[in-house]
Amino acid sequence: MTVLVALCSIAFASPSTSFARDSLGVFSDWGAFRDPAIPRCYAIAKAAPSNQQRDNDPFASVGTWPSSNVRGQLHLRLSRNLARGSSITLTIGSKKFTLTGSGGNAWAQNRSMDSAIVAAMRSASRMTVSANDTNRRRFSNSYDLDGAATAMDAATVGCARAG
């Protein structure tokens, strides 16, 4: 129940004029939600707990926006705000991706990278994003990927039904 409460708090804290979100399920540390007002669907998880300083409540999400023909788009809310020009590295298993971002957010550089990241998430057990904060200190956020594939599938199906 704690995972569901935490995921709901992240899902409902996302900026939007509408608060009507439907839960599509909780799968280990990952949840899937549908926001029919936008419409969008997404899989989301909180970062592993840490005793390190946090400027933001970090999460990872993989979203689908059917009206924009976008599927499987990664968004990471980082625990700290980024230093200007900081390199952002996402490590999933043995694969490394250089992301783009600003403030406390990071994304894949393009749709093909999104696809490669989602594929890597499906076959790995953990992912870690690392960068330098505004004080040039290195930080990282880690995620358990158990349940991620099922949550991503639930989000994709949830939006297919909405259309």
C-alpha atoms as an extended CHARMM CRD file, in Angstrom:
* protein
*
       163  EXT
         1         1  MET       CA              0.0000000000        0.0000000000        0.0000000000  PROA      1               0.0000000000
         2         2  THR       CA              2.9180000000        2.3580000000        0.6700000000  PROA      2               0.0000000000
         3         3  VAL       CA              4.0680000000        2.1010000000       -2.9640000000  PROA      3               0.0000000000
         4         4  LEU       CA              0.5850000000        3.0160000000       -4.2170000000  PROA      4               0.0000000000
         5         5  VAL       CA              0.3720000000        6.0320000000       -1.8920000000  PROA      5               0.0000000000
         6         6  ALA       CA              3.8260000000        7.2370000000       -2.9650000000  PROA      6               0.0000000000
         7         7  LEU       CA              3.0760000000        6.7520000000       -6.6650000000  PROA      7               0.0000000000
         8         8  CYS       CA             -0.2570000000        8.5190000000       -6.3690000000  PROA      8               0.0000000000
         9         9  SER       CA              1.3910000000       11.4640000000       -4.6270000000  PROA      9               0.0000000000
        10        10  ILE       CA              3.8370000000       11.7950000000       -7.5480000000  PROA      10              0.0000000000
        11        11  ALA       CA              1.1340000000       11.3190000000      -10.1710000000  PROA      11              0.0000000000
        12        12  PHE       CA             -1.1870000000       13.8760000000       -8.6230000000  PROA      12              0.0000000000
        13        13  ALA       CA              1.6340000000       16.3720000000       -7.9610000000  PROA      13              0.0000000000
        14        14  SER       CA              2.3840000000       16.6710000000      -11.6860000000  PROA      14              0.0000000000
        15        15  PRO       CA              1.4650000000       20.1200000000      -12.9820000000  PROA      15              0.0000000000
        16        16  SER       CA             -1.8760000000       20.0420000000      -14.7320000000  PROA      16              0.0000000000
        17        17  THR       CA             -5.1790000000       21.8030000000      -14.6280000000  PROA      17              0.0000000000
        18        18  SER       CA             -6.9460000000       18.4620000000      -14.2770000000  PROA      18              0.0000000000
        19        19  PHE       CA             -6.6100000000       16.1450000000      -11.2950000000  PROA      19              0.0000000000
        20        20  ALA       CA             -8.7020000000       13.3070000000      -12.7720000000  PROA      20              0.0000000000
        21        21  ARG       CA             -6.2170000000       10.4620000000      -13.1400000000  PROA      21              0.0000000000
        22        22  ASP       CA             -7.1220000000        6.8020000000      -13.2890000000  PROA      22              0.0000000000
        23        23  SER       CA             -4.8950000000        4.1490000000      -11.7580000000  PROA      23              0.0000000000
        24        24  LEU       CA             -4.1630000000        1.3550000000      -14.2230000000  PROA      24              0.0000000000
        25        25  GLY       CA             -2.2760000000       -0.7280000000      -11.6580000000  PROA      25              0.0000000000
        26        26  VAL       CA              0.7560000000       -1.0020000000       -9.4140000000  PROA      26              0.0000000000
        27        27  PHE       CA              3.5270000000       -3.4050000000      -10.4060000000  PROA      27              0.0000000000
        28        28  SER       CA              6.2850000000       -3.6850000000       -7.7660000000  PROA      28              0.0000000000
        29        29  ASP       CA              7.7550000000       -0.1460000000       -7.5000000000  PROA      29              0.0000000000
        30        30  TRP       CA              6.0660000000        1.0620000000      -10.6920000000  PROA      30              0.0000000000
        31        31  GLY       CA              2.5530000000        2.3660000000      -11.2130000000  PROA      31              0.0000000000
        32        32  ALA       CA              0.5760000000        3.0390000000      -14.3760000000  PROA      32              0.0000000000
        33        33  PHE       CA             -1.8840000000        5.9170000000      -14.7310000000  PROA      33              0.0000000000
        34        34  ARG       CA             -4.1940000000        7.4040000000      -17.3410000000  PROA      34              0.0000000000
        35        35  ASP       CA             -5.0480000000       11.0980000000      -17.4740000000  PROA      35              0.0000000000
        36        36  PRO       CA             -8.0340000000       11.2120000000      -19.8740000000  PROA      36              0.0000000000
        37        37  ALA       CA             -8.2830000000       15.0150000000      -19.7900000000  PROA      37              0.0000000000
        38        38  ILE       CA             -4.9840000000       15.4730000000      -21.7010000000  PROA      38              0.0000000000
        39        39  PRO       CA             -5.0950000000       12.4440000000      -22.8470000000  PROA      39              0.0000000000
        40        40  ARG       CA             -1.9300000000       10.6950000000      -21.7200000000  PROA      40              0.0000000000
        41        41  CYS       CA             -0.8680000000        7.5180000000      -19.9610000000  PROA      41              0.0000000000
        42        42  TYR       CA              2.3490000000        6.8260000000      -18.1460000000  PROA      42              0.0000000000
        43        43  ALA       CA              4.3510000000        4.3990000000      -16.0330000000  PROA      43              0.0000000000
        44        44  ILE       CA              6.0380000000        6.0530000000      -13.0580000000  PROA      44              0.0000000000
        45        45  ALA       CA              8.3190000000        5.1670000000      -10.1380000000  PROA      45              0.0000000000
        46        46  LYS       CA             10.0530000000        6.9880000000       -7.3060000000  PROA      46              0.0000000000
        47        47  ALA       CA             13.8330000000        6.8850000000       -7.0480000000  PROA      47              0.0000000000
        48        48  ALA       CA             15.3850000000        4.6700000000       -4.4000000000  PROA      48              0.0000000000
        49        49  PRO       CA             15.5810000000        6.3720000000       -0.9920000000  PROA      49              0.0000000000
        50        50  SER       CA             18.7270000000        8.3360000000       -0.2370000000  PROA      50              0.0000000000
        51        51  ASN       CA             20.2080000000       10.2790000000        2.6700000000  PROA      51              0.0000000000
        52        52  GLN       CA             21.7870000000       12.7100000000        0.2040000000  PROA      52              0.0000000000
        53        53  GLN       CA             20.5210000000       16.2610000000       -0.2830000000  PROA      53              0.0000000000
        54        54  ARG       CA             17.4990000000       16.5300000000       -2.5720000000  PROA      54              0.0000000000
        55        55  ASP       CA             16.1690000000       19.6840000000       -4.2100000000  PROA      55              0.0000000000
        56        56  ASN       CA             13.3130000000       17.7510000000       -5.8560000000  PROA      56              0.0000000000
        57        57  ASP       CA             11.3220000000       14.5560000000       -5.3140000000  PROA      57              0.0000000000
        58        58  PRO       CA             12.9120000000       12.3590000000       -8.0160000000  PROA      58              0.0000000000
        59        59  PHE       CA             10.9000000000       10.0510000000      -10.2760000000  PROA      59              0.0000000000
        60        60  ALA       CA             11.1460000000        8.2950000000      -13.6050000000  PROA      60              0.0000000000
        61        61  SER       CA              8.2530000000        8.1190000000      -16.0350000000  PROA      61              0.0000000000
        62        62  VAL       CA              7.6100000000        6.6940000000      -19.4740000000  PROA      62              0.0000000000
        63        63  GLY       CA              4.6640000000        8.3920000000      -21.1530000000  PROA      63              0.0000000000
        64        64  THR       CA              2.3240000000        8.0280000000      -24.0800000000  PROA      64              0.0000000000
        65        65  TRP       CA              0.3770000000       10.9040000000      -25.6790000000  PROA      65              0.0000000000
        66        66  PRO       CA             -1.8810000000        9.3560000000      -28.3610000000  PROA      66              0.0000000000
        67        67  SER       CA             -3.0780000000       12.6980000000      -29.7910000000  PROA      67              0.0000000000
        68        68  SER       CA              0.5630000000       13.6890000000      -30.4320000000  PROA      68              0.0000000000
        69        69  ASN       CA              1.5550000000       10.2400000000      -31.7000000000  PROA      69              0.0000000000
        70        70  VAL       CA              4.1580000000        9.9760000000      -28.9130000000  PROA      70              0.0000000000
        71        71  ARG       CA              4.7690000000        6.6240000000      -27.2570000000  PROA      71              0.0000000000
        72        72  GLY       CA              7.4090000000        5.5000000000      -24.7810000000  PROA      72              0.0000000000
        73        73  GLN       CA              8.8710000000        8.9270000000      -23.9560000000  PROA      73              0.0000000000
        74        74  LEU       CA             11.2300000000        9.0050000000      -20.9500000000  PROA      74              0.0000000000
        75        75  HSD       CA             11.1480000000       11.8220000000      -18.3980000000  PROA      75              0.0000000000
        76        76  LEU       CA             13.3170000000       11.8950000000      -15.2850000000  PROA      76              0.0000000000
        77        77  ARG       CA             12.7350000000       14.3520000000      -12.4600000000  PROA      77              0.0000000000
        78        78  LEU       CA             16.1760000000       14.5540000000      -10.8610000000  PROA      78              0.0000000000
        79        79  SER       CA             16.8230000000       14.8570000000       -7.1310000000  PROA      79              0.0000000000
        80        80  ARG       CA             18.9670000000       17.9450000000       -7.6850000000  PROA      80              0.0000000000
        81        81  ASN       CA             18.9550000000       20.8150000000      -10.1340000000  PROA      81              0.0000000000
        82        82  LEU       CA             21.5360000000       20.5240000000      -12.8820000000  PROA      82              0.0000000000
        83        83  ALA       CA             24.6530000000       22.5670000000      -13.3450000000  PROA      83              0.0000000000
        84        84  ARG       CA             24.6130000000       24.4180000000      -16.6540000000  PROA      84              0.0000000000
        85        85  GLY       CA             26.2620000000       22.1930000000      -19.2540000000  PROA      85              0.0000000000
        86        86  SER       CA             26.2690000000       19.1250000000      -16.9970000000  PROA      86              0.0000000000
        87        87  SER       CA             26.5270000000       15.7770000000      -18.7180000000  PROA      87              0.0000000000
        88        88  ILE       CA             23.5980000000       13.5230000000      -17.7530000000  PROA      88              0.0000000000
        89        89  THR       CA             24.2790000000        9.7940000000      -17.9690000000  PROA      89              0.0000000000
        90        90  LEU       CA             21.6370000000        7.0830000000      -17.7110000000  PROA      90              0.0000000000
        91        91  THR       CA             23.0270000000        3.5990000000      -17.0870000000  PROA      91              0.0000000000
        92        92  ILE       CA             20.7270000000        0.6270000000      -17.6370000000  PROA      92              0.0000000000
        93        93  GLY       CA             22.5070000000       -2.6860000000      -17.1810000000  PROA      93              0.0000000000
        94        94  SER       CA             25.6270000000       -2.4070000000      -19.3490000000  PROA      94              0.0000000000
        95        95  LYS       CA             24.1550000000        0.2850000000      -21.6150000000  PROA      95              0.0000000000
        96        96  LYS       CA             24.8620000000        4.0020000000      -21.1910000000  PROA      96              0.0000000000
        97        97  PHE       CA             22.8530000000        6.8800000000      -22.6410000000  PROA      97              0.0000000000
        98        98  THR       CA             23.7420000000       10.5790000000      -22.6590000000  PROA      98              0.0000000000
        99        99  LEU       CA             20.5410000000       12.4780000000      -21.9220000000  PROA      99              0.0000000000
       100       100  THR       CA             19.5760000000       16.0950000000      -22.3650000000  PROA      100             0.0000000000
       101       101  GLY       CA             18.0140000000       18.2400000000      -19.6700000000  PROA      101             0.0000000000
       102       102  SER       CA             17.7720000000       21.4190000000      -17.6720000000  PROA      102             0.0000000000
       103       103  GLY       CA             16.7500000000       22.5070000000      -14.2030000000  PROA      103             0.0000000000
       104       104  GLY       CA             15.7680000000       19.3020000000      -12.4550000000  PROA      104             0.0000000000
       105       105  ASN       CA             14.6170000000       17.3830000000      -15.5540000000  PROA      105             0.0000000000
       106       106  ALA       CA             16.1800000000       15.0110000000      -18.0610000000  PROA      106             0.0000000000
       107       107  TRP       CA             14.9820000000       13.3770000000      -21.2790000000  PROA      107             0.0000000000
       108       108  ALA       CA             16.2490000000       11.2280000000      -24.1140000000  PROA      108             0.0000000000
       109       109  GLN       CA             17.7750000000       13.2340000000      -26.9610000000  PROA      109             0.0000000000
       110       110  ASN       CA             15.3220000000       11.8970000000      -29.5530000000  PROA      110             0.0000000000
       111       111  ARG       CA             12.6590000000        9.2560000000      -30.2380000000  PROA      111             0.0000000000
       112       112  SER       CA             15.1390000000        6.5820000000      -31.2660000000  PROA      112             0.0000000000
       113       113  MET       CA             16.9720000000        7.0160000000      -27.9510000000  PROA      113             0.0000000000
       114       114  ASP       CA             13.6200000000        6.7720000000      -26.1270000000  PROA      114             0.0000000000
       115       115  SER       CA             13.0030000000        3.4560000000      -27.8970000000  PROA      115             0.0000000000
       116       116  ALA       CA             16.4670000000        2.1460000000      -27.0060000000  PROA      116             0.0000000000
       117       117  ILE       CA             16.0160000000        3.1940000000      -23.3620000000  PROA      117             0.0000000000
       118       118  VAL       CA             12.6130000000        1.5080000000      -23.0950000000  PROA      118             0.0000000000
       119       119  ALA       CA             14.0570000000       -1.6760000000      -24.6350000000  PROA      119             0.0000000000
       120       120  ALA       CA             16.9600000000       -1.6090000000      -22.1670000000  PROA      120             0.0000000000
       121       121  MET       CA             14.5590000000       -1.0400000000      -19.2500000000  PROA      121             0.0000000000
       122       122  ARG       CA             12.6640000000       -4.1820000000      -20.2530000000  PROA      122             0.0000000000
       123       123  SER       CA             15.7470000000       -6.3820000000      -19.9130000000  PROA      123             0.0000000000
       124       124  ALA       CA             17.6060000000       -4.8880000000      -16.9240000000  PROA      124             0.0000000000
       125       125  SER       CA             16.9920000000       -4.9480000000      -13.1880000000  PROA      125             0.0000000000
       126       126  ARG       CA             18.1750000000       -1.4400000000      -12.3240000000  PROA      126             0.0000000000
       127       127  MET       CA             18.8670000000        1.9690000000      -13.8460000000  PROA      127             0.0000000000
       128       128  THR       CA             20.8460000000        4.9040000000      -12.5080000000  PROA      128             0.0000000000
       129       129  VAL       CA             20.9730000000        8.4890000000      -13.7220000000  PROA      129             0.0000000000
       130       130  SER       CA             23.9250000000       10.6790000000      -12.7080000000  PROA      130             0.0000000000
       131       131  ALA       CA             24.9390000000       14.2920000000      -13.2810000000  PROA      131             0.0000000000
       132       132  ASN       CA             26.4600000000       17.3260000000      -11.5620000000  PROA      132             0.0000000000
       133       133  ASP       CA             24.3070000000       19.6680000000       -9.5010000000  PROA      133             0.0000000000
       134       134  THR       CA             24.4650000000       23.4750000000       -9.4800000000  PROA      134             0.0000000000
       135       135  ASN       CA             27.3950000000       23.2870000000       -7.0350000000  PROA      135             0.0000000000
       136       136  ARG       CA             29.2040000000       20.8790000000       -9.4040000000  PROA      136             0.0000000000
       137       137  ARG       CA             28.7500000000       17.9650000000       -6.9830000000  PROA      137             0.0000000000
       138       138  ARG       CA             28.1010000000       14.5730000000       -8.5540000000  PROA      138             0.0000000000
       139       139  PHE       CA             24.7850000000       12.9440000000       -7.6480000000  PROA      139             0.0000000000
       140       140  SER       CA             22.7810000000        9.9520000000       -8.8180000000  PROA      140             0.0000000000
       141       141  ASN       CA             19.2780000000        8.5100000000       -8.5810000000  PROA      141             0.0000000000
       142       142  SER       CA             18.6190000000        4.7860000000       -8.8970000000  PROA      142             0.0000000000
       143       143  TYR       CA             15.5040000000        2.8470000000       -9.8210000000  PROA      143             0.0000000000
       144       144  ASP       CA             14.5570000000       -0.7990000000       -9.4400000000  PROA      144             0.0000000000
       145       145  LEU       CA             13.1140000000       -1.8940000000      -12.7820000000  PROA      145             0.0000000000
       146       146  ASP       CA             11.1020000000       -4.8150000000      -11.4170000000  PROA      146             0.0000000000
       147       147  GLY       CA              7.5710000000       -4.1510000000      -12.6700000000  PROA      147             0.0000000000
       148       148  ALA       CA              8.6180000000       -1.3940000000      -15.1170000000  PROA      148             0.0000000000
       149       149  ALA       CA              7.8420000000       -3.3990000000      -18.2700000000  PROA      149             0.0000000000
       150       150  THR       CA              4.3830000000       -4.3790000000      -17.0050000000  PROA      150             0.0000000000
       151       151  ALA       CA              3.6130000000       -0.7840000000      -15.9520000000  PROA      151             0.0000000000
       152       152  MET       CA              4.7660000000        0.5480000000      -19.3600000000  PROA      152             0.0000000000
       153       153  ASP       CA              2.5610000000       -2.0380000000      -21.0970000000  PROA      153             0.0000000000
       154       154  ALA       CA             -0.4170000000       -1.1270000000      -18.8860000000  PROA      154             0.0000000000
       155       155  ALA       CA              0.0550000000        2.5610000000      -19.7500000000  PROA      155             0.0000000000
       156       156  THR       CA              0.2560000000        1.8090000000      -23.4740000000  PROA      156             0.0000000000
       157       157  VAL       CA             -2.8910000000       -0.3460000000      -23.3550000000  PROA      157             0.0000000000
       158       158  GLY       CA             -4.6440000000        2.2330000000      -21.1740000000  PROA      158             0.0000000000
       159       159  CYS       CA             -4.2000000000        4.9000000000      -23.8400000000  PROA      159             0.0000000000
       160       160  ALA       CA             -5.0870000000        2.5320000000      -26.6810000000  PROA      160             0.0000000000
       161       161  ARG       CA             -8.4640000000        2.0070000000      -24.9950000000  PROA      161             0.0000000000
       162       162  ALA       CA             -8.9430000000        5.7480000000      -24.5380000000  PROA      162             0.0000000000
       163       163  GLY       CA             -8.6440000000        6.4230000000      -28.2540000000  PROA      163             0.0000000000
